[in-house]
Amino acid sequence: MEREKMIHQYKMGGLNIVLDVFSGSIHVVDDLAYDIIALYEGESKENIIDKLSKMYGIEREEVAECLEQVDELKESGKLFTEDSFEPLSGELKQRSEGIIKALCLHVAHSCNLNCEYCFASQGKYQGERALMSFETGKRALDFLIENSGTRRNLEVDFFGGEPLMNWQVVKDLVNYARSIEKEHNKNFRFTLTTNGMLIDDDVIDFSNREMSNVVLSLDGRREVHDRYRVDYEGRGSWDRIVPKFQKFVSERGDRNYYMRGTFTHENPDFLKDIETMLDLGFTELSMEPVVASDDDPAALTEADLPVVMDQYEKLAEFMLKRHKEGRPFTFYHYMIDLEGGPCVYKRISGCGSGTEYMAVTPWGDLYPCHQFVGEDKFKLGDIWKGVTNGEMTDEFRSCNVYTRPECRDCWARLYCSGGCAANAYHSTGSVGGIYEKGCRLFKKRMECAIWLEASKLL
C-alpha cells in the first residue's frame, strides 16, 4: 500500500501558500501553479492543461511549462512527499524509556490571587493548601539526576499556585542544584512562573541571575486583567503588578521572559491586549485561549471562534507591519522555523508529559504534568519510590500523532504533534482524544505563522 501523501493549500493576505506536509516545504506560488497543484493528483496532465488553459485564457504551452515545474518539485522531494515518519512513531519514545529530562516543581499549592478561570482551583488542585519543603524539593532534584541518563541539560520549572509564596525554598533549591550539577555532568535550566504580586528586588536580582526563563502572568488591558485576576477581596491586581513586571523585564537584559496572558469569552478581541502589553514595553508575548468546561462563563463559545480567528490574522498582519518598521516582537504561538522546524522526535512524540516530563506535588507525588495534578488515577508514583504506575506511563508513551484517528487526515499534525493530552482528557475523557475546539484554533495559528514568516522572507 502506498504511503500517504499530503499537501495543504490556503490563501491569505494576497499570498497563495502551499505546504508539503511531510517534507515541511513551504511554497508561495501564483494562481496558475496553485490550481495545478490542487488538481495534480486527481486529474491527468492532459485534463489539467485543457481545463486551466481555458479557465485562464492562455496557451496550453504556458500551463504545460508550469506543470513541468510542479513535476520538478515533486521529483526533488518538495511536493507530494510520502510519509516517512509513521514507521518511527512507535520506536522513538521507546528509545528514551525511563529517561526524565524535566520536572515541574509545585513548590506552592497556594496562591494570593483568586482567578475565576484557574484550572488549578486557585492553586489548591482540588486538595489542601501546602508548601513544598526544601527536603522534598532536594529529593526531587536528586530524582531527576538519577533518572536522566546521559542527558546533560535538565529543565526545572518552579510552579504553583504562586511559587513566590515559597521563595526561600526556590532559592535554596537553585543553590543546591548549582552545587551538584558539575559533579554529575548536568546543567540545570530553571523557569519561574509568577503572578507578580510578591516580586521585589531580591526576586528580580536572583531570577535574572539564575532563571533561564521567567513567565509573567498578565492578561493585557487593565479592565480585562482585573475581570478575573483578582485577590481574595475581589480587587484587581493590574496596578500592583505592572510596575513590578516593567522593572523585572527592564533589568533582565537579553535573558528570556514571556508575558503570558489568557483570553476568554470576555475578550476574544485579544489583539487589543497585545497592543497594551507592547505599549507597556513588553515584547515577548503569549496569549493563550482559556481551557474551560462549556458551562464556564469564561469559556470560548462557538460564536467567539470566528472573532478569535480573525484576530489571529490581524495579529499576523500587525506583526509584519511592526517587523517592516524595525519594531518586531515575539508571539509565542507564531514561533516557527520554515528552514529547519522542530526535530523529528518532537514532531511525532509531542511534549513528553508522563514519560520525559513530570510534575511534582508539595508532598513529592509524581503526575504526568501540572494539568493532571489532583486527578488520583494519574498519579505515577513519587520521588522516593520512583514511577510505580507503569500502566499509566505506558498509556502516555503510546500517545503520539499516529495513534489518534482524528489526526490521520490533518495537515497540521506534525506541528501540533497530536495536541495536549491534558486538554484532550478534560474535553473527551481520554488522553488519546483530541480537543476539537483547540485543534481549530491551532490550525489557524499555524496558517498565520507560516504566512507571517513567508511574508518576511519575501
Secondary structure, DSSP 8 states (H G I E B T S, - for coil): ----B-EEEEEETTEEEEEETTTTEEEEE-HHHHHHHHHTTTS-HHHHHHHHHHHHT--HHHHHHHHHHHHHHHHTTSSS-B--SGGGTTTHHHHTTT---EEEEE-EE--S---TT-TTTTTTTTS--EE--HHHHHHHHHHHHHTSTT--EEEEEEESS-GGGGHHHHHHHHHHHHHHTTTTT-EEEEEEEE-STT--HHHHHHHHHHEEEEEEE--SSHHHHHHH-B-TTS-B-HHHHHHHHHHHHHHHTTSEEEEEEEE-TT-S-THHHHHHHHHTT--EEEEEE----TTSTTS--TTHHHHHHHHHHHHHHHHHHHHHTT---EEGGG---SSS-S-HHHHHHTT-BTTTEEEE-TT-EEESSGGGTT-GGG--EETTTEE--HHHHHHHHT-STTS-GGGTT-TTHHHHTT--HHHHHHHHS-TTS--HHHHHHHHHHHHHHHHHHHHHH-
